[in-house]
C-alpha cells in the first residue's frame, strides 16, 4: 500500500519536496539558460527573430497545451508513475536537443522536451499538495518551491554564460541529464504513489480545442510581422483561435468531467490567480527576451557578461520567493500580490519612460525592481490556485495554474517579439532597438499593473466567500449538482 501523507515523517516529506523541486529546477533552468544562449544559436543556425521566438515558444506552447491533461491523467493512473515518465522523456529529449543539426530539428526536440515537462511541474505540485496537508505547512512548502524558480534564475544566466562561452550552446542541455537521472532514482525510492479517489475520464475533444486555441493564436502573433496581419495565413489562424475558444466555452460545461472545469472560475481568487499568472509570466517572458537581445546584440556583451548583468534580477527573486511563501502562509496572498504588482509596474515604467537600459545605474535598478516583483508573485498564485479546492481535484487545479504560467510566458515572448520585430523592420537593428523596445516595456508595465489591480480585487472578504461557495459546489455529487442546475433554470 502507498504511504498516506499523514503517516510520512517530517524528514520524508522534506525529501519528497526536494525531489519535486529537482524537477522544477531542470524545467526552469532550461528556460533561463536558453535565453542567454539565443544569440549564439541564432548565429549557428542563421535564425531570424521569429526563429529565436520559436525556440522558446515551441516548448512553452506544448507545455501549456498538455499540462491539464497531464494533471488529470496523473490523478487517474498515479502521480508518481506519470512523474517518472516525465523525467525520462524530458531528460532524453534534452540530449536530443544538444545534438540538433538545424533550427527546425531543435524546435521539434524542444516540443518533445515539453511533452516530458508537462508531466513534471503540475504533477509535482499535486504530490506536494497531497504530502503537505496542513495549510500553513503547505504554504511554506510552496514558498520553497517558488524559491527554486529564483535559484534557476540566479544560476541560469551564469551557468549558461559560462557554458556558451567555454563549450558552446549545445552544452546547456547536458546539465539536465545528471539532475534528471538523480530525480528519477530518488522518485522510485522515496515518493509514494497517490491517486485521486475518483478517476477523471479523458476529454479528447477538450484537449484538441485547447491545442487548436493556443497553437493558432501563438502562430498568428509570432508570424504576423513577417506575413502581414491581413494575410490569409494570419486571418485563418485567428479564426481557428476564436472558434476553438467558443468551442471550449460551449462544450466543456456540458461534460460531467471536463478537461477544464469552468466552475473553478466562479472562485474570484482562483480566477484572479489565473489571470495574474498569465500577466506575471508574460512580463517575465518578455523581460528575459528583451534583456538578452539588448545586452548581447546591442551592447555587444558575451553570454557570460550578459548573464552577470541579469544576476541582480535573479538574486532578488531568489531572496523574495521564500519570503513571499511565508507571508502567504501567515497573512494571506494580498500583500505579496500588491508588492509584486507595484515593483513590476515601476520597473516597466522605468524602462519605457526613462530608457533605463541606456544607463548602467538605472539598468541595475530596473533589474532589481523586477526581480523583487517576480519573486513575490509566484507563491500567491500557486497557493490561491490549490487552496480551498477539494484534494481530489488538486492535480487539475495545480495544472490550470501551471498552464496559466506557460500561456503567459508563451504570449509574452510572442507579443514582445512581434512588437519588437515591427519596430526594427527596415532599419538598423542595434540603432533602432531602444526606440522599438519602448512599446514592449509599456506592455510589461501594463502586465505589472494588471497584477496589482487584480491582486487587490481578488484577495478580500468577498473573494474568499466566492472561493468557499465554489469549493462546496465542486464537492457536490454529480446528480445533486445536476438537480440544482435544473432547478435554477
C-alpha atoms as one frame of an Amber mdcrd trajectory, in Angstrom:
protein
   0.000   0.000   0.000   1.277   3.524  -0.761   2.143   5.676   2.229  -0.642
   8.020   3.313   0.517  11.655   3.676  -0.297  11.741   7.391   1.938   8.702
   8.097   5.000  10.227   6.461   7.699  11.548   8.767   8.778  15.176   8.571
  12.113  14.087   7.084  10.364  12.016   4.403   8.081  14.916   3.478  11.096
  17.229   3.162  12.797  14.677   0.919   9.713  14.448  -1.302   9.667  18.253
  -1.519  13.338  18.236  -2.535  12.702  15.636  -5.264   9.789  17.651  -6.650
  11.937  20.778  -6.584  14.593  18.988  -8.642  12.089  18.590 -11.470  11.178
  22.267 -11.244  14.870  23.174 -11.284  15.654  21.459 -14.586  12.496  22.796
 -16.269  13.051  26.380 -15.045  16.806  26.275 -15.560  16.253  25.121 -19.116
  14.374  28.320 -19.959  16.741  30.787 -18.260  19.841  29.110 -19.695  18.279
  29.053 -23.160  17.596  32.799 -23.138  21.291  33.572 -22.655  22.180  31.177
 -25.478  19.749  32.649 -28.039  22.221  34.924 -29.882  24.778  32.095 -30.239
  22.122  29.712 -31.512  20.879  32.356 -33.956  24.388  32.742 -35.397  24.916
  28.988 -35.793  21.542  28.437 -37.481  21.315  31.868 -39.201  17.953  32.287
 -37.448  15.586  35.247 -37.695  13.923  36.957 -34.729  10.853  34.751 -35.202
  13.115  31.684 -35.264  14.511  32.642 -31.867  10.958  33.130 -30.577  10.034
  29.609 -31.695  12.923  28.003 -29.787  11.252  29.314 -26.629   7.585  29.241
 -27.588   7.601  25.768 -29.155   8.429  24.486 -25.676   6.078  26.672 -23.638
   3.246  26.199 -26.145   3.286  22.395 -25.971   3.752  22.603 -22.222   0.691
  24.840 -21.852  -1.424  22.626 -24.114  -0.646  19.387 -22.243  -0.381  20.451
 -18.597  -4.054  19.952 -17.761  -4.095  16.584 -19.500  -1.017  15.542 -17.513
  -2.580  16.692 -14.248  -5.838  14.829 -14.762  -4.032  11.737 -16.082  -1.778
  11.699 -13.022  -4.810  11.957 -10.745  -6.284   8.970 -12.587  -3.417   6.500
 -13.126  -0.953   7.599 -10.444   1.076  10.734  -9.829   4.404   9.017  -9.213
   4.045   6.948 -12.389   3.371   9.997 -14.588   6.140  11.936 -12.830   8.662
   9.181 -13.606   7.628   9.033 -17.273   8.013  12.803 -17.482  11.549  12.660
 -16.090  12.578  10.029 -18.637  11.090  11.883 -21.631  12.425  15.280 -20.562
  15.955  14.001 -19.932  16.133  12.026 -23.190  14.775  14.968 -25.212  17.383
  17.256 -23.613  20.128  15.044 -25.003  18.427  15.142 -28.427  18.289  18.971
 -28.282  22.055  19.074 -27.723  22.554  17.092 -30.945  20.093  19.046 -33.148
  21.602  19.686 -36.602  19.239  22.536 -37.557  16.830  25.066 -36.086  13.841
  23.018 -37.265  15.029  19.859 -35.519  15.893  21.825 -32.382  12.343  23.213
 -32.280  10.970  19.696 -32.788  13.088  18.252 -29.964  12.070  21.169 -27.751
   8.463  20.130 -28.325   9.267  16.569 -27.245  11.037  18.009 -24.220   7.839
  19.885 -23.385   5.821  16.663 -23.509   8.014  15.385 -20.675   7.958  18.732
 -18.899   4.151  18.744 -18.889   4.294  15.654 -16.659   6.636  17.263 -14.127
   5.634  20.601 -12.611   1.840  20.206 -12.221   2.223  16.607 -11.079   4.972
  17.598  -8.638   2.740  20.356  -7.270  -0.063  17.826  -6.855   2.333  15.499
  -4.992   3.313  18.393  -2.716  -0.342  19.310  -2.115  -1.167  15.763  -1.083
   2.003  15.398   1.012   1.641  18.660   2.960  -1.972  18.630   4.136  -1.638
  21.375   6.777  -2.393  24.756   5.077   0.494  26.635   6.724   2.971  23.836
   6.120   1.781  23.652   2.510   2.236  27.411   2.055   5.813  27.167   3.329
   6.493  24.217   1.023   5.143  26.223  -1.907   7.409  29.083  -0.813  10.400
  26.752  -1.090   9.052  25.634  -4.469   8.935  29.270  -5.577  12.452  29.782
  -4.269  13.688  27.136  -6.682  12.500  29.375  -9.514  14.749  32.039  -8.034
  17.644  29.598  -7.867  17.143  28.683 -11.520  17.003  32.359 -12.484  20.151
  33.082 -10.495  22.065  30.063 -11.746  20.702  30.021 -15.290  22.331  33.151
 -16.730  25.678  32.397 -15.052  25.740  28.685 -15.867  24.505  29.398 -19.369
  27.037  32.155 -19.899  29.944  30.004 -18.749  28.853  27.022 -20.866  28.088
  29.034 -24.006  31.399  30.940 -23.873  33.551  27.935 -22.983  31.935  24.838
 -24.532  29.150  26.115 -26.781  25.376  26.479 -26.580  24.733  22.741 -27.033
  26.171  22.084 -23.586  23.292  23.930 -21.901  21.108  20.866 -22.412  23.637
  18.469 -20.863  23.017  19.731 -17.317  19.526  18.177 -17.389  20.996  14.677
 -17.635  22.510  14.220 -14.124  19.687  16.110 -12.369  17.001  14.204 -14.271
  18.561  10.813 -13.564  19.039  11.611  -9.861  15.435  12.786  -9.542  14.227
   9.618 -11.269  16.136   7.273  -8.943  15.024   9.177  -5.834  11.410   9.198
  -7.003  11.426   5.426  -7.408  12.836   5.018  -3.906  11.073   7.654  -1.808
   7.942   9.163  -3.421   4.735   7.268  -2.541   2.133   6.647  -5.213  -1.103
   8.628  -4.954  -4.271   8.990  -6.988  -7.495  10.948  -6.809 -10.265   8.999
  -5.017 -12.416   9.252  -8.148 -10.708   8.898 -11.505 -11.495  11.518 -14.155
 -12.303  10.343 -17.667 -10.241  11.619 -20.638 -11.610  14.546 -22.633 -10.070
  14.272 -26.130 -12.346  16.923 -27.670 -11.444  19.430 -24.980  -7.742  18.630
 -25.417  -7.925  19.197 -29.183  -9.730  22.511 -28.668  -7.039  23.702 -26.221
  -4.240  22.749 -28.640  -6.045  24.490 -31.526  -6.585  27.663 -29.485  -3.031
  28.019 -28.165  -1.271  26.848 -31.330  -3.181  29.072 -33.775  -3.024  32.140
 -31.516   0.729  31.841 -30.918   1.469  31.197 -34.599  -0.554  34.235 -35.631
   1.231  36.555 -33.178   4.766  35.367 -33.997   4.418  35.199 -37.775   2.227
  38.298 -38.293   5.093  40.845 -38.527   6.619  38.928 -41.445   3.465  37.589
 -43.139   1.308  40.672 -42.532  -1.626  40.983 -40.166  -4.117  40.829 -43.055
  -2.557  37.821 -44.793  -4.675  34.720 -45.356  -2.465  32.663 -43.012  -2.836
  35.036 -40.079  -6.562  35.605 -40.589  -7.134  31.846 -40.817  -5.231  31.255
 -37.577  -7.233  33.989 -35.855 -10.499  32.412 -36.992  -9.358  28.999 -35.712
  -8.411  30.512 -32.339 -11.782  32.244 -31.938 -13.664  29.091 -32.985 -11.645
  26.931 -30.569 -12.333  29.343 -27.688 -16.043  29.320 -28.485 -15.939  25.527
 -28.625 -14.340  25.324 -25.180 -16.926  27.667 -23.658 -19.832  25.763 -25.201
 -18.615  22.163 -24.987 -16.780  21.891 -21.669 -19.698  22.854 -19.340 -21.782
  20.051 -20.887 -19.354  17.341 -19.821 -19.625  15.662 -16.440 -15.812  15.516
 -16.174 -14.369  18.199 -18.468 -10.694  18.805 -19.177 -11.237  22.384 -17.961
 -13.814  22.576 -15.182 -15.148  26.073 -15.772 -16.755  26.007 -12.315 -13.277
  26.680 -10.893 -13.519  30.183 -12.307 -16.535  31.029 -10.146 -13.966  31.451
  -7.403 -12.682  35.031  -7.595  -9.284  34.150  -6.031  -8.821  31.272  -8.479
  -9.810  33.395 -11.497  -7.616  36.217 -10.254  -4.671  33.875  -9.725  -5.120
  32.521 -13.255  -5.071  35.947 -14.917  -2.272  37.146 -12.612  -0.221  34.109
 -13.653  -0.736  34.949 -17.330   0.202  38.613 -16.806   3.119  37.946 -14.440
   4.749  35.323 -16.624   4.054  37.275 -19.817   6.046  40.085 -18.211   8.825
  37.620 -17.292   8.979  36.066 -20.766   9.099  39.474 -22.448  11.609  40.819
 -19.898  14.099  37.983 -20.391  13.708  38.030 -24.183  14.269  41.789 -24.445
  17.137  41.817 -21.951  19.032  39.001 -23.651  18.814  40.590 -27.098  19.715
  44.047 -25.821  22.706  43.007 -23.731  24.279  40.787 -26.390  23.136  42.202
 -29.733  23.074  45.918 -28.875  25.648  46.297 -26.095  27.818  43.578 -27.632
  28.391  41.642 -24.394  29.287  37.972 -24.434  26.938  35.410 -22.883  28.732
  35.343 -19.523  28.712  39.113 -19.014  25.088  39.290 -20.148  24.302  36.666
 -17.511  26.119  38.702 -14.875  24.034  41.757 -15.723  20.840  39.734 -15.219
  22.057  38.389 -11.880  20.544  41.230  -9.739  17.064  40.353 -11.001  17.620
  36.655 -10.371  19.134  37.228  -6.912  16.147  39.304  -5.778  13.777  36.590
  -6.998  15.768  34.043  -5.016  15.554  36.155  -1.848  11.922  37.248  -2.187
  10.245  33.971  -3.229  10.615  32.194   0.159   9.651  35.426   1.945   6.535
  35.593  -0.204   5.687  31.995   0.727   5.947  32.812   4.438   3.769  35.902
   4.020   1.143  33.884   2.166   1.150  31.270   4.936   0.914  33.824   7.756
  -1.076  36.715   6.274  -2.596  35.511   3.018  -1.836  36.407  -0.625  -2.886
  40.077  -0.647   0.355  41.783   0.485   2.695  39.708  -1.746   0.492  40.396
  -4.780   0.429  44.148  -4.090   4.211  44.230  -3.696   4.671  42.150  -6.865
   2.370  44.311  -8.975   3.909  47.566  -7.753   7.525  46.517  -8.324   6.887
  45.043 -11.788   4.960  48.138 -12.862   7.636  50.556 -11.637  10.350  48.514
 -13.361   8.470  48.517 -16.666   7.819  52.272 -16.486  11.495  52.897 -15.690
  12.497  51.243 -18.972   9.551  52.554 -21.039   9.560  56.188 -19.968  13.184
  56.758 -18.963  15.167  54.379 -21.241  16.674  52.671 -18.187  18.742  50.316
 -20.316  20.882  53.184 -21.620  22.436  53.841 -18.173  24.197  51.251 -16.030
  22.672  52.628 -12.808  19.058  52.653 -13.996  19.535  49.307 -15.753  20.660
  47.794 -12.443  17.743  49.385 -10.547  15.244  48.189 -13.155  16.527  44.620
 -12.890  16.412  44.694  -9.074  12.829  46.021  -9.024  11.609  43.418 -11.499
  13.332  40.645  -9.545  11.559  41.741  -6.358   8.213  41.833  -8.156   8.564
  38.437  -9.775   9.892  36.931  -6.548   6.703  37.913  -4.741   4.218  36.861
  -7.431   4.764  33.092  -7.725   3.828  31.794  -4.259   0.422  33.542  -4.013
  -0.511  32.293  -7.489   0.167  28.670  -6.603  -1.297  28.797  -3.121  -4.502
  30.532  -4.236  -4.986  28.095  -7.098  -4.931  24.968  -4.927  -6.175  26.242
  -1.548  -9.868  25.747  -0.918 -10.165  23.232  -3.743 -11.074  19.603  -2.948
  -7.923  17.485  -2.672  -9.457  15.055  -5.179  -9.012  17.722  -7.871  -5.630
  19.005  -6.715  -3.920  17.822  -9.893  -6.324  19.642 -12.190  -6.291  22.842
 -10.115  -2.489  22.865  -9.996  -2.358  22.146 -13.731  -4.602  25.121 -14.509
  -2.246  27.362 -12.514   0.812  25.926 -14.279  -0.914  26.213 -17.654  -1.625
  29.878 -16.989   2.082  30.470 -16.340   3.109  28.807 -19.590   0.393  30.582
 -21.584   1.648  33.849 -20.133   5.274  33.147 -20.996   4.305  31.984 -24.485
   2.243  35.107 -25.153   4.877  37.353 -23.570   7.620  36.161 -25.917   5.245
  36.125 -28.907   3.788  39.604 -28.352   7.046  41.298 -27.305   8.887  39.676
 -30.208   6.181  40.743 -32.678   6.166  44.347 -31.430   9.972  44.467 -31.478
  10.146  42.985 -34.980   7.680  45.590 -36.255   9.749  48.388 -34.716  13.131
  47.338 -36.094  11.898  46.253 -39.545  13.698  48.049 -42.357  16.181  49.876
 -40.102  19.451  49.251 -38.308  18.762  46.628 -35.625  21.186  47.941 -32.998
  20.346  51.618 -33.502  16.558  51.192 -33.525  16.340  48.618 -30.711  15.848
  51.041 -27.795  13.148  53.029 -29.584  11.398  49.864 -30.786  11.627  48.322
 -27.331   9.850  51.260 -25.686   6.410  49.918 -26.632   7.465  46.485 -25.367
   8.359  47.906 -21.958   4.981  49.651 -21.748   3.351  46.267 -22.327   5.423
  44.799 -19.485   4.432  47.707 -17.236   0.788  47.072 -18.139   1.162  43.442
 -17.107   2.553  44.573 -13.748  -0.360  46.973 -13.275  -2.803  44.142 -14.002
  -1.128  42.053 -11.275  -1.504  44.958  -8.833  -5.183  45.658  -9.595  -6.280
  42.015  -9.721  -4.317  41.230  -6.564  -6.244  43.937  -4.718  -9.645  42.935
  -6.132  -9.466  39.158  -5.673  -7.940  38.827  -2.206 -10.614  40.393   0.013
 -13.533  39.016   2.032 -15.934  38.909  -0.931 -13.395  36.959  -2.978 -12.837
  34.423  -0.176 -16.584  33.872   0.070 -16.790  33.036  -3.651 -13.957  30.517
  -3.135 -15.872  28.854  -0.279 -19.057  28.544  -2.355 -17.094  27.195  -5.318
 -15.439  24.513  -3.184 -18.839  23.416  -1.882 -20.176  23.094  -5.426 -17.126
  21.144  -6.575 -17.626  18.654  -3.747 -21.293  18.108  -4.612 -22.216  14.717
  -6.112 -22.851  14.954  -9.837 -26.577  14.148  -9.516 -27.096  16.840  -6.847
 -25.305  19.435  -8.978 -27.429  18.498 -11.986 -30.629  18.748  -9.944 -29.646
  22.184  -8.605 -28.763  23.386 -12.102 -32.123  22.144 -13.420 -33.966  23.876
 -10.569 -32.115  27.115 -11.287 -33.112  27.014 -14.938
